[in-house]
Amino acid sequence: MDPATTAEKIKSMEIRGALFIATSAVESLIEFIEGYEGDDLLEELKREGEILKKARPTAVSLPNAVNYCIYLANAEKNRGELLKKLRKFVKEQKESLEKIARIGAKRIEKNDCILTHCNSQTAIDIIIEAHKQGKDITSICTETRPRHQGYITARQLADAGVPVTLVIDSAVRFAIREEEVDKVVVGADTVCANGALINKIGTSQVALIAKEFNVPVICGCETIKFSPETLLGNLVEIEDRNHKEIREPMEGVRMLNPAFDVTPPEYIDVIVTEDGIIPPHASYDVLKDKFGWEMEMLKK
Ligand code: RUB
């Protein structure tokens, strides 16, 4: 699929979930490079990359992945070698899901009841891996208004054989208390330099309630979702989606439809990356270790 079509599908949320957004964007740039016959690939890639980056503003995996393509294209002038490196990048991103599932599942204990919010492939894979290991877990997922991504999660977990209960978002406190939730497992759209987590709207409420009941919050997050821009002091834009997603306009009523919120690092126990488990406050070290290339680009 070409970059413009991919950008449209990201905008309309046909392509969604922070990791899938990033890998789809890179795959579209690979297709673009394969078909490119002009003599200014780098400039054209930058233009296509801008279209992709503008598709959705909050998940940093998208600009990180696009910037990485441009960084590679700048350094590698041999088209075949560049494509090889880009395909390797996509493969590694997909493999990171499995690595995170294996590491994260170790934090899940026998008979745990796990609550998850929205639809994160990373979080789901941790839960399914724990189930495959025979830990006899059960799960609860939230409906996730207004787009109801929780229904996708419920389907995926049920299809994998994990006993699953669906609750409305406002039943989270009731569920954590009455269903005796042992752990919360969520994904990430962005992790900031201070360890704050940006994920689907409502994640911060879930984490706050989990804290109240001493329930650990585990965040599954590929390192591509850490934000180098936040190291330079920039704030992450929270997407304000079409208010019609909530309901038809009401006269005299202002609607607000933020798609994501910020969970302070104090409410998160661990972040599970493909390289291992870190406390949220070690996010700075991840950025320093992994994003030297992007810091170079951002400072220019
Ligand atoms: C999805 C969402 C997910 C993260 C992580 O929001 O908030 O928790 O993107 O997903 P939306 P993954 O439905 O608005 O894209 O682990 O699949 O990358």
Boltz pocket constraint, residues with backbone or C-beta under 6 A from the ligand:
constraints:
  - pocket:
      binder: B
      contacts: [[A, 15], [A, 16], [A, 17], [A, 18], [A, 19], [A, 20], [A, 59], [A, 117], [A, 118], [A, 119], [A, 120], [A, 121], [A, 122], [A, 123], [A, 149], [A, 186], [A, 187], [A, 188], [A, 189], [A, 199], [A, 200], [A, 201], [A, 220], [A, 259]]
      max_distance: 6.0
